[in-house]
């Protein structure tokens, strides 16, 4: 089987995981999958089990101090990270190294944009009770969370974050303007969308969208974005209202 071609300088995601077979998963579909095939970005799934200890390739052990569950060993994760970070810039702004953790900073559109502007990213997918803190400290790993909930592992979160990042890369989306008006890009949630038929089950498309008046359409979309944000995300609305105004 031929290795996928990679365009020189293409953005790259390296994922340390116990389940490399989970990748590319949904990342191999639709626009992200097409871009992957075209070499616009690259994906390396690094099997953590390959760095396991002993005949059974053990990757975890019981928590120091007692307690339920198991913890991924520092020496095992460190060995995998040495491979994952090989050849990557040491500057973490150019190449973030991230542990997917519910106690991390929440992933958002700004994070996706920062990662897309980098050369690539290394993601460590946790399992069990998590990763030995010493390896997180040793590699100065940033902790990032998909949201305020706990999952069985980091693989699904990694795919979600990679998807959000890859779609911002040049050439991945057919229309680059698509990323400029969507939710969170300007600090507001996105306005509603409509398409044919003009009347469906007695529900009409707002007349302004069929008026051909682009200025009025823009004003309507802005007003709807503000209304929806104020109703659904008071936190975003408060930040929007507090933003510096242009003179």
C-alpha positions in Angstrom: 0.0 0.0 0.0 1.4 3.4 -1.0 2.2 6.0 1.6 0.0 9.1 1.1 1.9 11.9 -0.5 2.5 15.0 1.6 3.0 18.5 0.3 6.2 20.1 1.5 5.6 22.1 4.6 2.2 20.5 5.2 0.7 20.7 8.6 1.1 17.5 10.6 -0.7 15.9 13.5 1.0 13.3 15.6 -1.2 11.3 18.0 0.2 9.1 20.7 -2.5 6.5 21.4 -3.2 3.0 22.6 -5.6 2.6 19.7 -3.9 3.7 16.5 -6.5 1.8 14.5 -9.0 4.6 15.5 -7.2 6.9 13.1 -7.9 8.5 10.7 -11.5 7.5 11.6 -13.8 10.4 10.6 -10.8 12.5 9.7 -10.5 10.3 6.6 -14.0 11.4 5.4 -15.3 14.4 3.5 -13.1 17.5 3.2 -10.6 16.5 5.8 -10.1 13.1 4.2 -9.8 14.6 0.7 -7.2 17.1 2.1 -5.4 14.2 3.7 -5.3 12.3 0.4 -4.0 15.4 -1.3 -1.2 15.8 1.1 -2.4 19.2 2.4 -2.0 17.8 5.9 -0.5 14.6 7.4 -1.4 12.3 10.3 0.9 10.0 12.3 -0.7 7.6 14.8 2.0 6.5 17.2 1.1 3.2 19.0 1.8 3.6 22.7 1.8 -0.2 23.2 5.0 -0.4 21.1 6.9 1.3 24.0 5.4 -0.9 26.7 7.5 -2.7 29.3 8.3 -6.4 29.4 6.9 -9.4 27.5 3.3 -8.1 27.7 4.1 -4.6 26.7 2.7 -3.1 29.9 1.9 0.6 29.6 0.2 1.3 33.0 0.5 0.5 36.7 -1.4 1.1 39.9 -1.7 4.6 41.3 0.9 5.7 43.9 -0.8 6.2 47.2 -3.6 3.7 46.3 -7.0 4.2 44.7 -9.0 2.8 41.8 -7.9 2.4 38.2 -4.5 2.4 36.5 -2.1 5.2 35.4 -0.1 5.4 32.2 3.6 5.1 33.1 5.9 8.0 32.7 8.7 6.0 31.1 6.4 4.5 28.5 4.8 7.8 27.6 8.1 9.5 27.5 9.6 7.0 25.1 6.6 7.5 22.8 6.9 11.3 23.0 10.6 11.2 22.1 9.5 9.6 18.8 6.5 11.8 18.4 8.6 15.0 18.9 11.5 13.9 16.7 12.2 16.6 14.0 9.5 18.9 15.4 10.4 22.5 16.3 11.2 22.9 20.0 9.2 26.2 20.0 5.8 25.2 21.4 4.1 28.1 19.5 5.3 26.4 16.3 4.5 22.9 17.5 2.2 22.5 20.6 2.5 19.3 22.6 -0.8 18.5 24.2 -2.3 16.1 26.7 -6.1 15.7 26.2 -7.4 16.0 29.7 -10.7 17.1 31.4 -8.7 19.4 33.7 -7.1 21.3 30.9 -8.0 24.6 29.3 -11.1 24.3 27.2 -10.5 23.9 23.4 -12.1 26.7 21.4 -11.9 28.3 18.0 -9.0 30.5 19.0 -7.0 27.4 20.0 -7.8 25.8 16.6 -6.6 28.9 14.8 -3.4 29.0 16.8 -2.7 25.3 16.0 -3.5 25.9 12.3 -0.9 28.6 12.3 1.7 26.3 13.7 3.7 23.7 11.8 1.9 20.8 13.5 0.7 19.4 16.9 1.4 16.4 19.0 -1.5 15.0 21.0 -1.3 12.5 23.8 -4.5 10.4 24.3 -4.9 9.4 27.9 -6.6 6.2 29.1 -7.6 4.8 32.5 -7.0 7.3 35.3 -4.6 9.4 33.2 -0.9 10.0 32.7 1.9 10.1 35.4 2.3 13.8 36.2 6.1 13.5 35.9 6.1 13.1 32.2 3.7 16.0 31.8 6.1 18.2 33.8 9.2 16.8 32.0 8.0 17.7 28.6 6.1 20.8 29.7 3.0 19.4 28.1 -0.1 21.7 27.7 -3.4 20.2 29.0 -6.4 20.8 26.8 -10.0 19.7 27.4 -12.8 19.2 24.8 -15.4 20.2 27.4 -16.6 19.8 31.0 -17.1 16.0 30.9 -15.1 12.8 31.2 -14.5 10.3 28.3 -13.0 6.9 28.4 -10.0 8.1 26.3 -8.6 11.0 24.3 -9.0 9.5 20.8 -12.5 11.1 20.0 -11.4 14.4 21.5 -8.2 14.3 19.4 -10.2 13.7 16.2 -12.6 16.6 17.1 -9.7 19.0 17.7 -7.8 17.9 14.6 -10.9 18.4 12.5 -11.5 21.9 13.9 -7.9 22.8 13.1 -7.5 21.1 9.7 -10.5 22.8 8.2 -8.8 26.2 8.8 -5.7 25.2 6.8 -5.3 26.8 3.3 -6.9 24.8 0.6 -9.0 22.5 2.8 -12.3 24.2 2.4 -13.5 25.2 -1.0 -14.6 28.6 0.2 -12.2 30.2 2.7 -14.9 32.8 3.5 -16.9 29.9 5.2 -14.6 30.2 8.2 -15.1 33.9 8.6 -18.8 34.0 9.3 -19.3 30.8 11.3 -19.9 30.6 15.0 -17.1 31.9 17.3 -15.0 33.4 14.5 -16.1 36.9 15.3 -17.1 36.3 18.9 -20.7 35.6 18.2 -22.7 32.5 17.4 -23.7 32.1 13.8 -26.9 33.4 12.2 -29.6 30.9 10.9 -29.3 29.5 7.4 -32.1 28.8 4.9 -32.3 27.3 1.4 -35.0 26.0 -1.1 -37.9 25.5 -1.0 -38.9 29.1 -0.1 -41.9 27.7 1.8 -41.8 24.4 3.7 -44.6 23.1 5.8 -46.0 26.6 6.0 -42.7 28.1 7.2 -41.2 30.8 5.0 -37.7 32.0 4.5 -37.3 35.5 6.0 -38.2 37.9 3.1 -35.1 39.9 3.6 -32.9 36.9 2.5 -34.8 36.9 -0.8 -34.7 40.7 -1.4 -31.4 40.8 -3.2 -30.4 43.7 -0.9 -26.9 42.6 0.3 -26.6 45.4 2.9 -30.0 44.5 4.4 -29.1 40.8 4.4 -25.8 41.6 6.2 -27.7 43.7 8.9 -30.2 40.9 9.4 -27.5 38.3 9.8 -25.6 40.4 12.3 -28.8 41.1 14.3 -29.7 37.4 14.4 -26.2 36.5 15.5 -26.4 39.0 18.3 -29.9 37.8 19.3 -28.9 34.1 19.4 -25.7 34.7 21.2 -27.4 36.8 23.9 -30.1 34.1 24.3 -27.9 31.0 24.3 -24.4 32.1 25.5 -24.5 34.9 28.0 -20.8 34.5 28.5 -20.0 35.1 24.9 -22.5 38.0 24.7 -20.9 39.7 27.7 -17.4 39.4 26.1 -18.8 40.7 22.9 -20.3 43.8 24.6 -17.1 44.4 26.5 -14.8 44.3 23.5 -13.0 47.4 22.5 -14.9 49.5 20.0 -13.3 51.1 17.0 -13.4 54.9 17.1 
